[in-house]
Structure formats: structure tokens, C-alpha cells
Amino acid sequence: MDVLSTLPQFDCFPDMKSLDEVNDEALRVLTRELGVAYTARFLRQFTTGSGDYTEDRKELFKDQSLDDVLELIRKRREDLNA
């Protein structure tokens, strides 16, 4: 006999909303407070991209050393701050 099955069953959260209900409410609140564009922008940060960044990075930087990449970063920062 399973010991857990002998314990009384309690519904700790009898009024708990379903995940769909929570998501719907969250979207309504975000859209009301931030607007459609900012809501979309906010949600985009939680989505995963596509592809394999590790392989893409290897291909992108295969002919460059770490020093080359760092120099490129420094130059771009200088250009942005100019």
C-alpha cells in the first residue's frame, strides 16, 4: 500500500487560476500599462532564438584572434562615444 494514498487530500489553493488564465491576465495588464509595442518588446526578451550560436560564433570568428575581436569592440565603443 502506498503511504501517500492514505494521507488526507488537501486542496491548498482551491481558487488557483489556471496557467492560461494567469497568462491572459498578465497580457491584459502589460498591454494596459505599457501599450502593445512595449509589451511585445518586454515579452521578446524571454523567447529563445533559433540556430546554434556556438557554431555560428565559431564560423563568424574563425579567422580572428581574441585580440582582434577585442580591438573591434574597442573601436565600435569609441565610434559610439564620438
C-alpha positions as CSV (number, residue, x, y, z in Angstrom):
1,M,0.0,0.0,0.0
2,D,1.3,3.5,-0.9
3,V,1.7,5.6,2.2
4,L,0.8,8.8,0.4
5,S,-2.5,7.5,-0.7
6,T,-3.5,7.0,3.0
7,L,-3.0,10.7,3.8
8,P,-6.0,13.1,3.6
9,Q,-6.1,15.1,0.4
10,F,-6.0,18.9,0.8
11,D,-6.5,21.4,-1.9
12,C,-4.1,24.1,-0.7
13,F,-5.1,26.5,-3.5
14,P,-8.8,26.0,-4.2
15,D,-9.1,29.3,-6.1
16,M,-5.9,29.0,-8.0
17,K,-6.1,30.2,-11.6
18,S,-5.0,28.0,-14.5
19,L,-1.8,29.0,-16.2
20,D,-3.8,30.1,-19.2
21,E,-5.8,32.4,-17.0
22,V,-2.7,33.8,-15.4
23,N,-1.1,34.4,-18.9
24,D,-4.2,36.1,-20.2
25,E,-4.4,38.4,-17.2
26,A,-0.7,39.2,-17.4
27,L,-1.0,40.1,-21.1
28,R,-4.0,42.4,-20.3
29,V,-2.2,44.1,-17.5
30,L,1.0,44.6,-19.5
31,T,-0.8,45.9,-22.5
32,R,-2.9,48.3,-20.4
33,E,0.1,49.6,-18.5
34,L,2.8,49.5,-21.2
35,G,1.0,49.5,-24.5
36,V,1.2,46.9,-27.3
37,A,4.7,47.9,-28.5
38,Y,6.4,47.8,-25.1
39,T,4.5,44.7,-24.1
40,A,5.9,42.9,-27.3
41,R,9.3,44.3,-26.6
42,F,9.2,43.0,-23.0
43,L,8.0,39.6,-24.0
44,R,10.6,39.2,-26.7
45,Q,13.4,39.1,-24.1
46,F,12.0,35.7,-22.9
47,T,11.9,34.0,-26.2
48,T,14.7,31.8,-27.4
49,G,16.3,32.4,-30.7
50,S,16.9,29.9,-33.4
51,G,20.1,28.3,-34.6
52,D,23.2,27.2,-32.9
53,Y,25.1,30.3,-31.6
54,T,28.1,28.3,-30.6
55,E,28.6,27.0,-34.2
56,D,27.7,30.4,-35.7
57,R,30.2,32.1,-33.4
58,K,33.0,29.7,-34.4
59,E,32.3,30.4,-38.1
60,L,32.0,34.1,-37.6
61,F,35.3,34.5,-35.7
62,K,37.3,31.6,-37.2
63,D,39.8,33.9,-38.8
64,Q,40.1,36.3,-35.8
65,S,42.1,36.1,-32.6
66,L,40.7,37.2,-29.3
67,D,42.8,40.4,-29.6
68,D,41.2,41.1,-33.0
69,V,37.7,40.8,-31.5
70,L,38.6,43.0,-28.5
71,E,40.0,45.6,-30.8
72,L,36.9,45.6,-32.9
73,I,34.8,46.1,-29.7
74,R,37.0,49.0,-28.6
75,K,36.7,50.7,-31.9
76,R,33.0,50.4,-32.0
77,R,32.7,51.8,-28.5
78,E,34.9,54.7,-29.5
79,D,32.7,55.4,-32.5
80,L,29.5,55.3,-30.4
81,N,31.0,57.7,-27.9
82,A,32.4,60.1,-30.5
